[in-house]
Amino acid sequence: MSGESKKKVVLPRDVSPDHVLGLVEVLNSAGGQIDSMYVGDAVYENIKILPKAIDVAEALGLVESHSGNLRLTDLGRKVARSDPKSLKRLLKDTISNVEPLGEILGLLKQRKKISAEEFREIIEKYYPGGVEEASKNILIWGAFLHLFQMDEDDEEIHLI
């Protein structure tokens, strides 16, 4: 898949790192591939969340769909077998395909920190009407991937 550009997605406000990694782990334990029809049964995931988790996993380059099957990529296999520190390092390179994580991280790489107000404006652009839930989820992803976090005064977002 090198050289092939992966699709960009907007991170659904209800898809957590656990959803995506759970999908990857189930695919790995199923031998790296499963018929798309049976993914929901295998993952035990809410049917409303699962397609969104698959989209995010595809954007991160962890899974791909082929002929009705969902299959782990080489990166997906590495992620499934990695320790938490390695997992974060592996995913940092692909996060630019998932907005607004990519935009926030790009801004933080330039400036090292942004105000909570700037963060909120970015979130509003992607999630009009769902800012609170989306903000929490974006901060969960940022902290989980060890990319960024909010300071203790809730005034700034800092690059980690």
Secondary structure, 3 states (H helix, E strand, C coil): CCCCCCCCEECCCCCCHHHHHHHHHHHHHCCCEEEHHHHHHHHCCCCCCHHHHHHHHHHCCCEEEECCEEEECHHHHHHHHCCHHHHHHHHHCCHHHEECHHHHHHHHHHHCEEEHHHHHHHHHHHCCCCHHHHHHHHHHHHHHCCCEEECCCCCEEEEC
